[in-house]
Amino acid sequence: MRHMIFGGDGFVGRHLAPKLVADGEEVVVADIVKSDLPHYRSVRFIQCDVTDPASVAAIGLKADDMVYNLSAKMLSPIQVRAKRHDFFFPVNFHGTEHIMQAMDGAGASKLVHYTTDMIYGHTVTQPMTEEHPVAPLGEYGWSKQKTEELAAEWRKRGMSISLFRPRLIIGPGRLGILEKLFKLIDWNFPVPMIGSGRNPYQFISVFDCAEAARAAWKAGVPNEAYNLGSLNPPPVKKLLGDLIRHAGSKSILIPTPGWAVKRTLDLLDLMNMPIMDPEQYLIADEECVLDVSKAGRQLGWAPQYRDEDMLIAAYSEYRAKKAGHAVATTHVPAE
C-alpha cells in the first residue's frame, strides 16, 4: 500500500513518515516545502500546495492509497482579527476540501485527518469526550470544524475517515507560544497565570500523535473521531512550578482574576494588538481535559508521554537553541 501524507514535511508528518517506512510501507510526502530530513532517503517528496486544487489533483492519487491530511495553519504566529479568516480557511478548510475531492476522483477512500480540540469551545461537560458539544470560539476552530462537516458528507459517499482532535501538540522543533513563557522564566520575571492555576493543562506529544495516525491505519480507518491528549494532566500551578524549579529560576507564579485578564486581552485584541488568540485565553482557566479512552478502546492507542516531561524537554530545547546548539528539527509553530 502507498501512504500519501499531505503536509508530511510538517510537525506530525516528519514523525509519521519514518514510522511507516519502518513498517516496510511505501511513503510519499506532499508538501509546499521540503526540509533536510534524513527519512527522504527512503521517502518520495512531491511539491504540492493544498490551496490549489490543480496542484492537489496533479499528485496522482490512486484508488488504494492510504491518505493522511496533516496540512494546517496553526494559532502561531498570532494574527489580528481582520486577517484570521483568510489566514486559516484557505489551508485548513479549502485545502482539506481539495484533498477529499482529489481522493474522490481517484477512487481513494481511506483518510486520516487532524482537526483540533478547539472545536469544542468552552467546557460544558467534564471530562470532554468526543460527544462534547461543538462551539468554536474563533476562526481557527471554525476552519477545523468545517472540515469535520466535510468529512461527514464524504462518509455518506463511502469514504472511511478517522478524525483526530489533539490538545496542544509539543515536541522537538515546536516551541510556539511556549517561547514567551520560557523567556519570562529565563529572565526571572513573574509568570502570570490566567486564574488560580488550580485547573489542569493537557498537552499531547508529537510522537503520540504520529502513533495515533499509524494506529488508525492499522485498525482499518474507522469512521470515528478521537481525542488526543496526555493522561492525568497536572494543575497549571504544579506544571509551571516544576519547570521553574528545574530551570533554577527565581520566577514566581502570580494568580490573577481570570475574568479581568480575559477582558484586558479582549481589549488588546479589539485594538489589533493581540498577545494571545482568544481561542487560547478564553478557556485558559477552564477544566479542559480530553477523555482519550475511546482511542484506547478502538485503536489500541495510549499516550506514552507525561506533560511534565514534555514541558521540561521543550524548555531544554529552547535553552539549547539559545546557546547556539543544533536542534533535532526545523522549528514549526505550535497550536
C-alpha positions, -999 to +999 in steps of 0.1 A: +000+000+000+011+035-007+008+061+021+003+097+009+010+123+036-002+158+028+016+183+050+041+154+057+071+178+059+054+194+089+054+186+126+035+153+129+043+142+094+080+141+099+075+116+127+048+096+110+067+091+077+097+072+093+072+050+113+055+039+081+089+033+064+099+011+094+067-009+087+080-016+052+055+007+036+058+030+005+056+066+017+051+098-004+052+132+013+032+160-004+040+195+009+048+230-002+084+228+011+109+201+016+132+201+047+166+184+050+152+154+068+171+120+068+140+099+060+139+114+025+165+088+016+136+064+016+106+087+012+095+103-020+087+140-020+062+158-042+057+196-041+021+204-035+001+235-025-032+222-010-048+256-015-046+250-053-069+222-065-049+217-096-018+212-075-035+185-054-050+168-085-016+166-101-003+144-072-018+114-090-036+097-061-045+060-066-076+041-055-057+020-030-037+049-014-039+055+023-042+093+027-032+114+057-040+152+058-017+169+082-015+202+064-027+231+085-023+267+096-019+270+134-025+296+160+011+307+159+021+333+147-008+353+163-030+370+137-050+402+141-088+398+140-093+410+104-068+386+089-078+354+108-104+340+083-081+345+053-052+330+072-069+298+084-095+289+059-075+285+026-053+257+040-074+243+069-108+241+051-103+245+014-071+225+014-090+196+030-118+200+006-094+198-024-078+166-009-112+150-005-122+159-040-090+145-054-095+113-034-130+110-049-117+115-084-091+087-079-114+064-061-093+066-029-115+060+002-092+060+033-083+092+051-068+101+085-074+138+091-063+160+120-086+187+134-084+202+169-099+201+204-107+238+199-138+228+180-154+222+215-150+258+227-160+264+264-161+234+286-197+221+291-191+186+304-160+172+321-140+152+311-146+161+275-155+131+254-159+131+216-196+137+222-189+171+238-210+200+223-192+218+194-190+256+196-156+270+183-145+304+197-127+317+166-117+312+130-091+285+137-116+263+154-143+270+129-119+262+100-113+228+116-150+222+125-160+228+089-136+201+078-154+177+102-187+186+085-170+179+051-159+145+064-195+137+075-206+144+039-179+123+023-185+094+047-221+093+033-205+087-001-184+058+010-152+073+024-136+060+056-123+090+076-107+089+110-106+123+127-082+133+154-087+162+179-054+169+197-047+192+226-016+214+223+010+193+204+045+198+216+078+180+209+112+186+192+112+217+170+079+231+182+081+260+207+055+285+195+037+303+224+058+284+249+088+305+239+072+336+257+068+315+289+104+303+287+118+339+283+100+350+314+115+321+334+149+328+320+147+365+330+135+356+365+103+376+358+070+368+374+049+344+355+012+354+355-015+327+353-050+332+339-069+323+370-057+305+401-037+278+383-056+250+400-071+238+367-051+212+348-033+218+315-031+190+290-005+185+262+000+158+236+033+146+224+041+147+186+053+112+190+020+100+204+002+119+176+022+101+149+015+068+165-022+075+166-023+081+129-005+048+123-029+031+147-059+043+127-044+028+095-037-005+113-073-005+126-088-001+092-095+036+094-127+037+115-153+063+107-149+079+141-134+110+158-108+106+186-095+129+212-057+130+217-042+142+250-020+131+279-031+111+308-036+127+343-025+162+334-013+182+365-026+216+376-011+246+358+004+257+391+023+225+396+033+222+359+048+256+358+063+254+394+081+222+385+095+239+354+107+270+373+125+247+398+140+227+370+153+259+354+168+272+386+148+304+380+137+329+406+104+335+388+073+333+409+038+323+398+012+351+400-025+340+401-048+366+386-086+372+383-093+352+352-122+375+341-101+406+344-072+392+324-096+380+297-113+414+293-079+430+291-068+406+264-102+412+246-094+449+246-059+443+231-075+421+205-100+448+196-071+473+193-053+449+168-026+443+194-032+406+203-007+389+225-027+357+226-055+344+204-090+344+220-092+307+214-063+303+237-071+326+266-108+323+268-105+287+280-072+291+299-087+288+334-113+261+325-112+224+331-103+214+295-093+178+299-099+155+270-110+119+276-088+098+254-101+064+263-120+059+230-088+058+210-075+032+235-106+010+231-109+012+194-073+017+182-053+002+209-035+036+213-024+052+246-003+083+252+032+075+264+045+109+274+038+130+306+030+167+305+058+175+330+084+157+309+072+173+276+074+208+290+109+203+305+121+188+272+107+218+253+125+242+277+158+222+273+154+226+236+148+263+240+180+266+261+200+246+235+187+268+207+196+300+227+231+286+233+235+281+196+234+243+197+218+224+168+183+211+174+168+180+161+143+195+136+134+227+119+112+249+140+075+250+132+047+268+151+027+254+179-011+254+181 
